[in-house]
Amino acid sequence: MESCPKLNAQQDGYTLLEVMIALALLTVVGTAAAMLMLPILDEQNHSREVTRATGHTRAVIEELNSRTLEDLTNSQDGYLLSSNWPKKGRQVFDETPTLLEMADLTIPTLDVSVTDIEADPLEILVEVTWEGRDEGQIQHQFWVVRTR
């Protein structure tokens, strides 16, 4: 014959109260860890945006430094002519951007301007502008100086 378990026997395991306290502690710790990660993710997104814009700007500055002054200032088809600027995204690399890229404000727009094309040294302003994910419109300026 089998014996029945005693009603007062102590059972192994956790009570419902202990489980609820453990879940509450895990929730508090998880929320605190997530709140610590939010500023890190914001900075990572901003860094990615600046890196992309700087890459486009570097391509333009390298182009300005590698071309001859005659090629830059030619009144027919010079690189510095205002009709060539501004450029957006892949246009910097002489590629044709899609319509979606042209409408996307997060893709950097570059503009090149010269105050006096006959001056020596030639001072060229490269401006890059884009709509930041969290910061709104961001603009950086770079000066390139070329001598004749």
C-alpha positions as CSV (number, residue, x, y, z in Angstrom):
1,M,0.0,0.0,0.0
2,E,1.2,3.5,-0.9
3,S,1.6,6.1,1.7
4,C,0.0,9.5,1.2
5,P,2.2,12.5,1.4
6,K,1.9,14.5,4.5
7,L,-0.1,17.7,4.2
8,N,2.4,19.6,6.3
9,A,5.5,18.4,4.4
10,Q,7.8,21.2,3.2
11,Q,8.0,21.3,-0.6
12,D,11.1,22.4,-2.5
13,G,10.9,25.4,-4.8
14,Y,10.2,29.1,-4.8
15,T,7.1,30.8,-3.5
16,L,5.1,33.1,-5.8
17,L,6.3,36.1,-3.8
18,E,10.0,35.2,-4.3
19,V,9.4,34.9,-8.1
20,M,7.6,38.2,-8.3
21,I,10.4,40.0,-6.4
22,A,13.1,38.4,-8.6
23,L,11.1,39.5,-11.7
24,A,10.8,43.1,-10.4
25,L,14.5,43.2,-9.7
26,L,15.3,42.0,-13.2
27,T,13.0,44.5,-14.7
28,V,14.6,47.4,-12.8
29,V,18.1,46.3,-13.7
30,G,17.1,45.7,-17.4
31,T,15.5,49.2,-17.6
32,A,18.6,50.8,-16.1
33,A,20.9,49.1,-18.6
34,A,18.6,50.1,-21.5
35,M,18.7,53.7,-20.3
36,L,22.5,53.6,-20.2
37,M,22.5,52.4,-23.8
38,L,20.3,55.2,-25.3
39,P,23.0,57.9,-25.3
40,I,25.5,55.5,-26.6
41,L,23.3,54.6,-29.6
42,D,22.6,58.3,-30.2
43,E,26.3,59.1,-30.4
44,Q,26.9,56.1,-32.6
45,N,24.2,57.3,-35.1
46,H,25.6,60.9,-35.1
47,S,29.1,59.5,-35.6
48,R,27.9,57.4,-38.6
49,E,26.3,60.5,-40.1
50,V,29.4,62.6,-39.7
51,T,31.6,59.9,-41.1
52,R,29.4,59.6,-44.2
53,A,29.4,63.4,-44.8
54,T,33.1,63.6,-44.2
55,G,33.7,60.9,-46.8
56,H,31.7,62.8,-49.4
57,T,33.6,66.0,-48.5
58,R,37.0,64.3,-48.6
59,A,36.2,63.2,-52.1
60,V,35.4,66.8,-53.2
61,I,38.5,68.2,-51.5
62,E,40.8,65.5,-53.1
63,E,39.3,66.4,-56.4
64,L,40.0,70.1,-55.8
65,N,43.6,69.3,-54.8
66,S,44.2,67.0,-57.8
67,R,42.9,69.1,-60.6
68,T,44.9,71.9,-62.2
69,L,44.0,75.5,-61.6
70,E,43.0,75.9,-65.2
71,D,40.6,72.9,-64.9
72,L,39.1,74.4,-61.8
73,T,38.6,77.9,-63.0
74,N,37.9,77.4,-66.7
75,S,34.9,79.6,-67.6
76,Q,33.5,77.0,-70.0
77,D,33.3,73.9,-67.9
78,G,35.4,74.5,-64.8
79,Y,34.9,72.4,-61.7
80,L,34.2,75.5,-59.6
81,L,31.4,76.8,-61.8
82,S,28.3,77.5,-59.8
83,S,26.3,75.5,-62.4
84,N,28.1,72.3,-61.2
85,W,27.0,72.8,-57.5
86,P,25.4,71.8,-55.2
87,K,25.7,68.0,-55.5
88,K,23.9,65.4,-53.4
89,G,25.2,62.0,-52.3
90,R,26.5,59.9,-55.2
91,Q,26.6,62.9,-57.5
92,V,29.9,63.7,-55.8
93,F,31.4,60.6,-57.3
94,D,29.9,61.4,-60.8
95,E,27.1,58.8,-60.4
96,T,23.4,59.5,-61.0
97,P,21.4,59.3,-57.7
98,T,17.9,57.9,-57.6
99,L,14.9,60.1,-57.0
100,L,14.6,58.7,-53.5
101,E,18.1,59.7,-52.7
102,M,17.5,63.3,-54.0
103,A,14.5,63.6,-51.7
104,D,16.3,62.1,-48.7
105,L,17.4,64.9,-46.4
106,T,19.8,62.7,-44.4
107,I,22.0,62.3,-47.5
108,P,24.7,65.0,-47.4
109,T,24.4,67.9,-49.9
110,L,27.7,69.5,-50.9
111,D,28.2,73.0,-52.2
112,V,31.5,74.6,-53.4
113,S,31.9,78.3,-53.6
114,V,34.7,80.8,-54.4
115,T,34.5,84.5,-53.5
116,D,37.0,85.7,-56.1
117,I,38.0,83.2,-58.9
118,E,40.9,85.5,-60.0
119,A,42.5,85.8,-56.5
120,D,45.8,84.3,-55.6
121,P,45.7,82.3,-53.4
122,L,42.3,80.8,-54.5
123,E,40.1,80.3,-51.4
124,I,37.5,77.6,-51.9
125,L,34.7,77.0,-49.4
126,V,33.3,73.4,-49.3
127,E,30.0,73.2,-47.3
128,V,28.3,70.0,-46.4
129,T,24.8,70.0,-45.1
130,W,22.4,67.2,-44.0
131,E,19.4,66.6,-41.8
132,G,20.6,64.8,-38.7
133,R,18.5,62.0,-37.2
134,D,18.3,63.7,-33.8
135,E,20.0,67.1,-34.1
136,G,18.1,68.7,-37.1
137,Q,20.1,70.4,-39.8
138,I,23.9,70.0,-39.5
139,Q,26.4,72.0,-41.5
140,H,30.2,71.8,-41.7
141,Q,32.5,74.1,-43.6
142,F,35.9,73.3,-45.0
143,W,38.3,75.7,-46.6
144,V,40.7,74.7,-49.4
145,V,43.5,77.1,-50.4
146,R,45.1,76.8,-53.8
147,T,47.9,79.0,-55.1
148,R,48.6,79.8,-58.7
